[in-house]
Structure formats: structure tokens, C-alpha cells
Amino acid sequence: MHSSTPAAPTTGRIAAIDALRGFDMFWIAGGREAFLAILAIFVSPLPDWFKAQIEHARWEGFTAWDLIMPLFLFVVGLVMPLAFARRIE
């Protein structure tokens, strides 16, 4: 006899977008301090080039840290049409 388990229902979510949102929320919610504390266990002192990337730039240019909030806004804008389309159905 062949017994098959029913497939789990799909939610229609895009896992890559959820992962990107989680990554971004980690940094917005204070992940910087947690990341630095863990990194300090293994690397001390931190290289200057690394420190410069996780600080806000003054007014000349930007660093990787300054892209966190725009990334969050991009992700929200990306998923809004998907969420609205599902609700309209």
C-alpha cells in the first residue's frame, strides 16, 4: 500500500524577500551592536576600514551602513503589490 503525506499548503511568499527583510530588520533593530560584540571576541582591534563601513558618513559620500534604511524601504515597496494582489483575489 502506498501512503502519501499531504503536501504542506504553500503561502505564496517569496523566501528571498523574507530573508532580505529579516537581514535588514536585524540591522535596524540594533544588530550593529550585537554584531560588533560577537566580532570583538574573535578580532581585536577591528580594522579601520571595517569600522568606517558601519558608521554613518559625515556629509561626504556614504558607507554600507547608510544603505540599511533605503534597503528596508525598497523591500517594503517590492512586496506591497504582491500583498495587495493577494488581498484583491
Gaussian input, Z-matrix of N, CA and C with variables (Angstrom, degrees):
# hf/3-21g

backbone

0 1
 N
 C     1     B1
 C     2     B2     1     A1
 N     3     B3     2     A2     1     D1
 C     4     B4     3     A3     2     D2
 C     5     B5     4     A4     3     D3
 N     6     B6     5     A5     4     D4
 C     7     B7     6     A6     5     D5
 C     8     B8     7     A7     6     D6
 N     9     B9     8     A8     7     D7
 C    10    B10     9     A9     8     D8
 C    11    B11    10    A10     9     D9
 N    12    B12    11    A11    10    D10
 C    13    B13    12    A12    11    D11
 C    14    B14    13    A13    12    D12
 N    15    B15    14    A14    13    D13
 C    16    B16    15    A15    14    D14
 C    17    B17    16    A16    15    D15
 N    18    B18    17    A17    16    D16
 C    19    B19    18    A18    17    D17
 C    20    B20    19    A19    18    D18
 N    21    B21    20    A20    19    D19
 C    22    B22    21    A21    20    D20
 C    23    B23    22    A22    21    D21
 N    24    B24    23    A23    22    D22
 C    25    B25    24    A24    23    D23
 C    26    B26    25    A25    24    D24
 N    27    B27    26    A26    25    D25
 C    28    B28    27    A27    26    D26
 C    29    B29    28    A28    27    D27
 N    30    B30    29    A29    28    D28
 C    31    B31    30    A30    29    D29
 C    32    B32    31    A31    30    D30
 N    33    B33    32    A32    31    D31
 C    34    B34    33    A33    32    D32
 C    35    B35    34    A34    33    D33
 N    36    B36    35    A35    34    D34
 C    37    B37    36    A36    35    D35
 C    38    B38    37    A37    36    D36
 N    39    B39    38    A38    37    D37
 C    40    B40    39    A39    38    D38
 C    41    B41    40    A40    39    D39
 N    42    B42    41    A41    40    D40
 C    43    B43    42    A42    41    D41
 C    44    B44    43    A43    42    D42
 N    45    B45    44    A44    43    D43
 C    46    B46    45    A45    44    D44
 C    47    B47    46    A46    45    D45
 N    48    B48    47    A47    46    D46
 C    49    B49    48    A48    47    D47
 C    50    B50    49    A49    48    D48
 N    51    B51    50    A50    49    D49
 C    52    B52    51    A51    50    D50
 C    53    B53    52    A52    51    D51
 N    54    B54    53    A53    52    D52
 C    55    B55    54    A54    53    D53
 C    56    B56    55    A55    54    D54
 N    57    B57    56    A56    55    D55
 C    58    B58    57    A57    56    D56
 C    59    B59    58    A58    57    D57
 N    60    B60    59    A59    58    D58
 C    61    B61    60    A60    59    D59
 C    62    B62    61    A61    60    D60
 N    63    B63    62    A62    61    D61
 C    64    B64    63    A63    62    D62
 C    65    B65    64    A64    63    D63
 N    66    B66    65    A65    64    D64
 C    67    B67    66    A66    65    D65
 C    68    B68    67    A67    66    D66
 N    69    B69    68    A68    67    D67
 C    70    B70    69    A69    68    D68
 C    71    B71    70    A70    69    D69
 N    72    B72    71    A71    70    D70
 C    73    B73    72    A72    71    D71
 C    74    B74    73    A73    72    D72
 N    75    B75    74    A74    73    D73
 C    76    B76    75    A75    74    D74
 C    77    B77    76    A76    75    D75
 N    78    B78    77    A77    76    D76
 C    79    B79    78    A78    77    D77
 C    80    B80    79    A79    78    D78
 N    81    B81    80    A80    79    D79
 C    82    B82    81    A81    80    D80
 C    83    B83    82    A82    81    D81
 N    84    B84    83    A83    82    D82
 C    85    B85    84    A84    83    D83
 C    86    B86    85    A85    84    D84
 N    87    B87    86    A86    85    D85
 C    88    B88    87    A87    86    D86
 C    89    B89    88    A88    87    D87
 N    90    B90    89    A89    88    D88
 C    91    B91    90    A90    89    D89
 C    92    B92    91    A91    90    D90
 N    93    B93    92    A92    91    D91
 C    94    B94    93    A93    92    D92
 C    95    B95    94    A94    93    D93
 N    96    B96    95    A95    94    D94
 C    97    B97    96    A96    95    D95
 C    98    B98    97    A97    96    D96
 N    99    B99    98    A98    97    D97
 C   100   B100    99    A99    98    D98
 C   101   B101   100   A100    99    D99
 N   102   B102   101   A101   100   D100
 C   103   B103   102   A102   101   D101
 C   104   B104   103   A103   102   D102
 N   105   B105   104   A104   103   D103
 C   106   B106   105   A105   104   D104
 C   107   B107   106   A106   105   D105
 N   108   B108   107   A107   106   D106
 C   109   B109   108   A108   107   D107
 C   110   B110   109   A109   108   D108
 N   111   B111   110   A110   109   D109
 C   112   B112   111   A111   110   D110
 C   113   B113   112   A112   111   D111
 N   114   B114   113   A113   112   D112
 C   115   B115   114   A114   113   D113
 C   116   B116   115   A115   114   D114
 N   117   B117   116   A116   115   D115
 C   118   B118   117   A117   116   D116
 C   119   B119   118   A118   117   D117
 N   120   B120   119   A119   118   D118
 C   121   B121   120   A120   119   D119
 C   122   B122   121   A121   120   D120
 N   123   B123   122   A122   121   D121
 C   124   B124   123   A123   122   D122
 C   125   B125   124   A124   123   D123
 N   126   B126   125   A125   124   D124
 C   127   B127   126   A126   125   D125
 C   128   B128   127   A127   126   D126
 N   129   B129   128   A128   127   D127
 C   130   B130   129   A129   128   D128
 C   131   B131   130   A130   129   D129
 N   132   B132   131   A131   130   D130
 C   133   B133   132   A132   131   D131
 C   134   B134   133   A133   132   D132
 N   135   B135   134   A134   133   D133
 C   136   B136   135   A135   134   D134
 C   137   B137   136   A136   135   D135
 N   138   B138   137   A137   136   D136
 C   139   B139   138   A138   137   D137
 C   140   B140   139   A139   138   D138
 N   141   B141   140   A140   139   D139
 C   142   B142   141   A141   140   D140
 C   143   B143   142   A142   141   D141
 N   144   B144   143   A143   142   D142
 C   145   B145   144   A144   143   D143
 C   146   B146   145   A145   144   D144
 N   147   B147   146   A146   145   D145
 C   148   B148   147   A147   146   D146
 C   149   B149   148   A148   147   D147
 N   150   B150   149   A149   148   D148
 C   151   B151   150   A150   149   D149
 C   152   B152   151   A151   150   D150
 N   153   B153   152   A152   151   D151
 C   154   B154   153   A153   152   D152
 C   155   B155   154   A154   153   D153
 N   156   B156   155   A155   154   D154
 C   157   B157   156   A156   155   D155
 C   158   B158   157   A157   156   D156
 N   159   B159   158   A158   157   D157
 C   160   B160   159   A159   158   D158
 C   161   B161   160   A160   159   D159
 N   162   B162   161   A161   160   D160
 C   163   B163   162   A162   161   D161
 C   164   B164   163   A163   162   D162
 N   165   B165   164   A164   163   D163
 C   166   B166   165   A165   164   D164
 C   167   B167   166   A166   165   D165
 N   168   B168   167   A167   166   D166
 C   169   B169   168   A168   167   D167
 C   170   B170   169   A169   168   D168
 N   171   B171   170   A170   169   D169
 C   172   B172   171   A171   170   D170
 C   173   B173   172   A172   171   D171
 N   174   B174   173   A173   172   D172
 C   175   B175   174   A174   173   D173
 C   176   B176   175   A175   174   D174
 N   177   B177   176   A176   175   D175
 C   178   B178   177   A177   176   D176
 C   179   B179   178   A178   177   D177
 N   180   B180   179   A179   178   D178
 C   181   B181   180   A180   179   D179
 C   182   B182   181   A181   180   D180
 N   183   B183   182   A182   181   D181
 C   184   B184   183   A183   182   D182
 C   185   B185   184   A184   183   D183
 N   186   B186   185   A185   184   D184
 C   187   B187   186   A186   185   D185
 C   188   B188   187   A187   186   D186
 N   189   B189   188   A188   187   D187
 C   190   B190   189   A189   188   D188
 C   191   B191   190   A190   189   D189
 N   192   B192   191   A191   190   D190
 C   193   B193   192   A192   191   D191
 C   194   B194   193   A193   192   D192
 N   195   B195   194   A194   193   D193
 C   196   B196   195   A195   194   D194
 C   197   B197   196   A196   195   D195
 N   198   B198   197   A197   196   D196
 C   199   B199   198   A198   197   D197
 C   200   B200   199   A199   198   D198
 N   201   B201   200   A200   199   D199
 C   202   B202   201   A201   200   D200
 C   203   B203   202   A202   201   D201
 N   204   B204   203   A203   202   D202
 C   205   B205   204   A204   203   D203
 C   206   B206   205   A205   204   D204
 N   207   B207   206   A206   205   D205
 C   208   B208   207   A207   206   D206
 C   209   B209   208   A208   207   D207
 N   210   B210   209   A209   208   D208
 C   211   B211   210   A210   209   D209
 C   212   B212   211   A211   210   D210
 N   213   B213   212   A212   211   D211
 C   214   B214   213   A213   212   D212
 C   215   B215   214   A214   213   D213
 N   216   B216   215   A215   214   D214
 C   217   B217   216   A216   215   D215
 C   218   B218   217   A217   216   D216
 N   219   B219   218   A218   217   D217
 C   220   B220   219   A219   218   D218
 C   221   B221   220   A220   219   D219
 N   222   B222   221   A221   220   D220
 C   223   B223   222   A222   221   D221
 C   224   B224   223   A223   222   D222
 N   225   B225   224   A224   223   D223
 C   226   B226   225   A225   224   D224
 C   227   B227   226   A226   225   D225
 N   228   B228   227   A227   226   D226
 C   229   B229   228   A228   227   D227
 C   230   B230   229   A229   228   D228
 N   231   B231   230   A230   229   D229
 C   232   B232   231   A231   230   D230
 C   233   B233   232   A232   231   D231
 N   234   B234   233   A233   232   D232
 C   235   B235   234   A234   233   D233
 C   236   B236   235   A235   234   D234
 N   237   B237   236   A236   235   D235
 C   238   B238   237   A237   236   D236
 C   239   B239   238   A238   237   D237
 N   240   B240   239   A239   238   D238
 C   241   B241   240   A240   239   D239
 C   242   B242   241   A241   240   D240
 N   243   B243   242   A242   241   D241
 C   244   B244   243   A243   242   D242
 C   245   B245   244   A244   243   D243
 N   246   B246   245   A245   244   D244
 C   247   B247   246   A246   245   D245
 C   248   B248   247   A247   246   D246
 N   249   B249   248   A248   247   D247
 C   250   B250   249   A249   248   D248
 C   251   B251   250   A250   249   D249
 N   252   B252   251   A251   250   D250
 C   253   B253   252   A252   251   D251
 C   254   B254   253   A253   252   D252
 N   255   B255   254   A254   253   D253
 C   256   B256   255   A255   254   D254
 C   257   B257   256   A256   255   D255
 N   258   B258   257   A257   256   D256
 C   259   B259   258   A258   257   D257
 C   260   B260   259   A259   258   D258
 N   261   B261   260   A260   259   D259
 C   262   B262   261   A261   260   D260
 C   263   B263   262   A262   261   D261
 N   264   B264   263   A263   262   D262
 C   265   B265   264   A264   263   D263
 C   266   B266   265   A265   264   D264

   B1=1.4485
   B2=1.5124
   B3=1.2776
   B4=1.4682
   B5=1.5276
   B6=1.3185
   B7=1.4586
   B8=1.5212
   B9=1.2820
   B10=1.4613
   B11=1.5165
   B12=1.2898
   B13=1.4597
   B14=1.5130
   B15=1.2943
   B16=1.4695
   B17=1.5231
   B18=1.3057
   B19=1.4676
   B20=1.5217
   B21=1.3130
   B22=1.4625
   B23=1.5280
   B24=1.3123
   B25=1.4689
   B26=1.5227
   B27=1.3019
   B28=1.4622
   B29=1.5108
   B30=1.3077
   B31=1.4617
   B32=1.5117
   B33=1.3258
   B34=1.4546
   B35=1.5170
   B36=1.3274
   B37=1.4574
   B38=1.5179
   B39=1.2986
   B40=1.4613
   B41=1.5172
   B42=1.3315
   B43=1.4674
   B44=1.5249
   B45=1.3174
   B46=1.4631
   B47=1.5284
   B48=1.3216
   B49=1.4694
   B50=1.5210
   B51=1.3303
   B52=1.4647
   B53=1.5282
   B54=1.3304
   B55=1.4631
   B56=1.5265
   B57=1.3277
   B58=1.4586
   B59=1.5230
   B60=1.3186
   B61=1.4663
   B62=1.5273
   B63=1.3136
   B64=1.4670
   B65=1.5173
   B66=1.3454
   B67=1.4582
   B68=1.5222
   B69=1.3227
   B70=1.4605
   B71=1.5229
   B72=1.3333
   B73=1.4621
   B74=1.5309
   B75=1.3373
   B76=1.4641
   B77=1.5268
   B78=1.3296
   B79=1.4642
   B80=1.5265
   B81=1.3385
   B82=1.4684
   B83=1.5247
   B84=1.3244
   B85=1.4637
   B86=1.5243
   B87=1.3048
   B88=1.4559
   B89=1.5090
   B90=1.2916
   B91=1.4522
   B92=1.5132
   B93=1.3247
   B94=1.4640
   B95=1.5231
   B96=1.3221
   B97=1.4574
   B98=1.5333
   B99=1.3354
   B100=1.4651
   B101=1.5227
   B102=1.3210
   B103=1.4641
   B104=1.5227
   B105=1.3245
   B106=1.4604
   B107=1.5276
   B108=1.3324
   B109=1.4655
   B110=1.5288
   B111=1.3223
   B112=1.4652
   B113=1.5199
   B114=1.3190
   B115=1.4556
   B116=1.5309
   B117=1.3264
   B118=1.4625
   B119=1.5293
   B120=1.3236
   B121=1.4564
   B122=1.5233
   B123=1.3220
   B124=1.4606
   B125=1.5240
   B126=1.3262
   B127=1.4634
   B128=1.5199
   B129=1.3158
   B130=1.4564
   B131=1.5190
   B132=1.2580
   B133=1.4541
   B134=1.5323
   B135=1.3173
   B136=1.4622
   B137=1.5203
   B138=1.3273
   B139=1.4697
   B140=1.5324
   B141=1.3172
   B142=1.4659
   B143=1.5179
   B144=1.3417
   B145=1.4657
   B146=1.5254
   B147=1.3413
   B148=1.4607
   B149=1.5220
   B150=1.3254
   B151=1.4668
   B152=1.5191
   B153=1.3410
   B154=1.4687
   B155=1.5259
   B156=1.3351
   B157=1.4596
   B158=1.5263
   B159=1.3175
   B160=1.4609
   B161=1.5218
   B162=1.2908
   B163=1.4631
   B164=1.5243
   B165=1.3116
   B166=1.4605
   B167=1.5198
   B168=1.3151
   B169=1.4634
   B170=1.5244
   B171=1.2868
   B172=1.4601
   B173=1.5088
   B174=1.2859
   B175=1.4658
   B176=1.5085
   B177=1.3101
   B178=1.4473
   B179=1.5221
   B180=1.3139
   B181=1.4609
   B182=1.5146
   B183=1.3141
   B184=1.4473
   B185=1.5240
   B186=1.3309
   B187=1.4617
   B188=1.5207
   B189=1.3162
   B190=1.4659
   B191=1.5313
   B192=1.3247
   B193=1.4698
   B194=1.5219
   B195=1.3121
   B196=1.4626
   B197=1.5259
   B198=1.3068
   B199=1.4626
   B200=1.5255
   B201=1.3324
   B202=1.4569
   B203=1.5283
   B204=1.2974
   B205=1.4650
   B206=1.5196
   B207=1.3347
   B208=1.4685
   B209=1.5278
   B210=1.3201
   B211=1.4629
   B212=1.5234
   B213=1.3170
   B214=1.4610
   B215=1.5275
   B216=1.3178
   B217=1.4589
   B218=1.5310
   B219=1.3250
   B220=1.4581
   B221=1.5237
   B222=1.3330
   B223=1.4643
   B224=1.5235
   B225=1.3160
   B226=1.4653
   B227=1.5250
   B228=1.3139
   B229=1.4631
   B230=1.5185
   B231=1.3082
   B232=1.4591
   B233=1.5220
   B234=1.3157
   B235=1.4620
   B236=1.5228
   B237=1.3167
   B238=1.4617
   B239=1.5316
   B240=1.3378
   B241=1.4731
   B242=1.5294
   B243=1.3244
   B244=1.4602
   B245=1.5255
   B246=1.3134
   B247=1.4705
   B248=1.5223
   B249=1.3315
   B250=1.4568
   B251=1.5130
   B252=1.3234
   B253=1.4555
   B254=1.5309
   B255=1.3194
   B256=1.4672
   B257=1.5245
   B258=1.3180
   B259=1.4582
   B260=1.5263
   B261=1.3172
   B262=1.4593
   B263=1.5317
   B264=1.3506
   B265=1.4720
   B266=1.5037
   A1=109.11
   A2=113.55
   A3=120.25
   A4=108.43
   A5=115.53
   A6=118.47
   A7=108.39
   A8=114.09
   A9=117.77
   A10=109.10
   A11=114.31
   A12=119.29
   A13=107.79
   A14=116.41
   A15=118.56
   A16=110.40
   A17=114.75
   A18=120.21
   A19=109.89
   A20=115.44
   A21=120.33
   A22=108.86
   A23=116.90
   A24=118.46
   A25=110.26
   A26=115.68
   A27=119.58
   A28=109.70
   A29=115.06
   A30=119.63
   A31=111.89
   A32=116.69
   A33=119.24
   A34=112.62
   A35=117.52
   A36=120.94
   A37=110.01
   A38=116.23
   A39=121.95
   A40=107.19
   A41=115.93
   A42=121.40
   A43=111.88
   A44=118.09
   A45=120.55
   A46=111.06
   A47=117.06
   A48=119.87
   A49=109.66
   A50=116.79
   A51=119.80
   A52=110.78
   A53=117.37
   A54=120.86
   A55=110.82
   A56=117.02
   A57=120.62
   A58=110.91
   A59=117.48
   A60=121.41
   A61=109.94
   A62=117.42
   A63=120.77
   A64=111.90
   A65=116.66
   A66=121.46
   A67=110.54
   A68=116.32
   A69=121.15
   A70=111.38
   A71=117.44
   A72=120.48
   A73=111.22
   A74=117.19
   A75=120.56
   A76=109.92
   A77=117.24
   A78=120.69
   A79=111.66
   A80=116.96
   A81=120.08
   A82=110.49
   A83=117.35
   A84=121.67
   A85=113.79
   A86=118.34
   A87=120.30
   A88=114.10
   A89=117.31
   A90=121.01
   A91=113.42
   A92=116.72
   A93=120.84
   A94=110.67
   A95=116.96
   A96=120.92
   A97=111.06
   A98=116.90
   A99=120.26
   A100=110.26
   A101=116.76
   A102=121.51
   A103=111.09
   A104=117.11
   A105=120.95
   A106=111.61
   A107=117.30
   A108=120.56
   A109=110.65
   A110=116.84
   A111=120.04
   A112=110.49
   A113=116.89
   A114=120.97
   A115=111.54
   A116=117.42
   A117=121.56
   A118=112.07
   A119=117.65
   A120=120.88
   A121=110.37
   A122=116.23
   A123=121.26
   A124=114.29
   A125=117.79
   A126=121.92
   A127=108.74
   A128=115.94
   A129=118.59
   A130=108.41
   A131=120.15
   A132=128.92
   A133=111.27
   A134=114.99
   A135=119.94
   A136=109.69
   A137=117.76
   A138=120.09
   A139=110.80
   A140=116.28
   A141=120.75
   A142=112.27
   A143=117.73
   A144=119.96
   A145=110.99
   A146=117.03
   A147=121.08
   A148=110.49
   A149=115.90
   A150=119.92
   A151=110.99
   A152=116.26
   A153=120.43
   A154=111.80
   A155=118.45
   A156=121.38
   A157=113.66
   A158=118.28
   A159=119.45
   A160=112.05
   A161=116.90
   A162=122.45
   A163=108.84
   A164=115.73
   A165=119.12
   A166=108.97
   A167=114.86
   A168=119.46
   A169=108.44
   A170=115.85
   A171=118.18
   A172=107.87
   A173=121.66
   A174=121.57
   A175=110.96
   A176=116.61
   A177=118.43
   A178=109.08
   A179=115.84
   A180=120.40
   A181=113.11
   A182=115.61
   A183=120.87
   A184=109.69
   A185=115.13
   A186=121.50
   A187=108.02
   A188=116.73
   A189=121.04
   A190=110.98
   A191=117.11
   A192=120.85
   A193=111.62
   A194=117.63
   A195=121.48
   A196=112.77
   A197=118.21
   A198=121.03
   A199=112.91
   A200=118.02
   A201=120.87
   A202=112.10
   A203=119.35
   A204=120.86
   A205=111.82
   A206=120.02
   A207=117.92
   A208=112.64
   A209=117.53
   A210=120.14
   A211=110.42
   A212=117.40
   A213=120.83
   A214=110.43
   A215=117.23
   A216=120.22
   A217=111.30
   A218=117.27
   A219=121.31
   A220=110.77
   A221=117.04
   A222=121.05
   A223=110.05
   A224=117.77
   A225=120.99
   A226=109.83
   A227=117.11
   A228=120.23
   A229=112.49
   A230=116.59
   A231=121.28
   A232=111.80
   A233=117.51
   A234=119.65
   A235=113.91
   A236=119.22
   A237=120.42
   A238=112.55
   A239=120.20
   A240=118.45
   A241=112.22
   A242=117.17
   A243=119.98
   A244=110.64
   A245=116.55
   A246=120.64
   A247=110.97
   A248=117.04
   A249=119.96
   A250=111.54
   A251=117.71
   A252=121.30
   A253=110.55
   A254=116.96
   A255=120.20
   A256=110.69
   A257=117.31
   A258=119.91
   A259=111.69
   A260=116.74
   A261=120.63
   A262=110.52
   A263=115.63
   A264=119.62
   A265=109.06
   D1=141.63
   D2=-178.14
   D3=-103.09
   D4=116.25
   D5=176.41
   D6=-109.49
   D7=124.52
   D8=179.07
   D9=-116.17
   D10=142.27
   D11=177.61
   D12=-89.02
   D13=139.98
   D14=-179.89
   D15=-65.99
   D16=143.64
   D17=178.90
   D18=-68.68
   D19=143.83
   D20=177.62
   D21=-66.95
   D22=138.92
   D23=179.59
   D24=-64.97
   D25=138.99
   D26=178.19
   D27=-87.89
   D28=144.54
   D29=-178.98
   D30=-93.02
   D31=-12.03
   D32=-178.74
   D33=79.33
   D34=10.42
   D35=179.98
   D36=-83.16
   D37=151.20
   D38=177.24
   D39=-98.04
   D40=112.54
   D41=-173.08
   D42=-62.23
   D43=-35.96
   D44=-178.96
   D45=-63.79
   D46=-38.05
   D47=179.23
   D48=-69.88
   D49=-40.48
   D50=177.28
   D51=-62.62
   D52=-40.23
   D53=178.57
   D54=-65.11
   D55=-42.75
   D56=178.45
   D57=-64.18
   D58=-40.29
   D59=178.03
   D60=-63.72
   D61=-42.67
   D62=179.01
   D63=-64.13
   D64=-42.29
   D65=177.10
   D66=-59.14
   D67=-45.39
   D68=-178.62
   D69=-67.60
   D70=-41.88
   D71=-179.77
   D72=-66.13
   D73=-31.74
   D74=175.52
   D75=-56.60
   D76=-46.33
   D77=-178.15
   D78=-71.72
   D79=-39.50
   D80=-179.88
   D81=-64.94
   D82=-38.71
   D83=-175.75
   D84=-81.42
   D85=9.60
   D86=176.00
   D87=106.14
   D88=20.08
   D89=179.88
   D90=-63.74
   D91=-22.63
   D92=-179.47
   D93=-57.63
   D94=-48.87
   D95=-177.62
   D96=-65.82
   D97=-41.39
   D98=178.34
   D99=-64.58
   D100=-43.57
   D101=179.86
   D102=-62.25
   D103=-44.03
   D104=179.82
   D105=-65.98
   D106=-38.06
   D107=179.64
   D108=-64.91
   D109=-43.12
   D110=178.93
   D111=-68.66
   D112=-42.31
   D113=-179.54
   D114=-64.10
   D115=-35.26
   D116=-179.17
   D117=-63.90
   D118=-22.74
   D119=176.93
   D120=-65.67
   D121=-35.95
   D122=-174.45
   D123=-101.06
   D124=-29.57
   D125=-176.50
   D126=-128.14
   D127=116.38
   D128=178.28
   D129=-146.11
   D130=125.30
   D131=-4.81
   D132=-79.73
   D133=162.02
   D134=177.89
   D135=-71.47
   D136=143.09
   D137=177.83
   D138=-63.61
   D139=146.69
   D140=-179.33
   D141=-60.57
   D142=-38.05
   D143=-179.49
   D144=-63.39
   D145=-32.35
   D146=179.17
   D147=-73.32
   D148=-45.07
   D149=178.36
   D150=-57.50
   D151=-39.17
   D152=-178.82
   D153=-64.53
   D154=-29.28
   D155=-177.55
   D156=-78.75
   D157=-18.56
   D158=-178.49
   D159=-108.29
   D160=14.61
   D161=175.74
   D162=-113.79
   D163=153.98
   D164=174.66
   D165=-71.86
   D166=138.78
   D167=176.51
   D168=-73.47
   D169=154.30
   D170=177.41
   D171=-64.78
   D172=-106.94
   D173=175.40
   D174=-124.53
   D175=7.29
   D176=179.80
   D177=-109.80
   D178=98.47
   D179=178.93
   D180=83.47
   D181=-161.98
   D182=179.50
   D183=-149.59
   D184=166.48
   D185=176.68
   D186=-121.37
   D187=175.68
   D188=179.48
   D189=-58.88
   D190=-34.60
   D191=-179.68
   D192=-60.79
   D193=-31.55
   D194=-177.91
   D195=-75.00
   D196=-4.95
   D197=179.63
   D198=-94.65
   D199=-3.61
   D200=-175.74
   D201=-64.24
   D202=-51.11
   D203=-178.60
   D204=-67.91
   D205=-43.93
   D206=175.39
   D207=-59.76
   D208=-34.32
   D209=176.83
   D210=-63.18
   D211=-41.86
   D212=178.43
   D213=-62.00
   D214=-44.90
   D215=179.33
   D216=-63.67
   D217=-37.10
   D218=176.68
   D219=-62.35
   D220=-45.30
   D221=-178.72
   D222=-63.96
   D223=-43.52
   D224=178.98
   D225=-61.81
   D226=-44.19
   D227=177.87
   D228=-63.97
   D229=-31.68
   D230=179.97
   D231=-70.50
   D232=-39.72
   D233=-175.13
   D234=-88.57
   D235=-16.04
   D236=-178.62
   D237=-59.00
   D238=-48.36
   D239=178.39
   D240=-60.82
   D241=-35.44
   D242=179.26
   D243=-66.49
   D244=-42.13
   D245=-179.91
   D246=-68.39
   D247=-41.46
   D248=179.62
   D249=-66.01
   D250=-39.70
   D251=-179.77
   D252=-62.55
   D253=-39.60
   D254=179.94
   D255=-67.38
   D256=-38.13
   D257=-179.07
   D258=-71.76
   D259=-32.35
   D260=178.96
   D261=-67.01
   D262=-36.13
   D263=177.87
   D264=-62.52

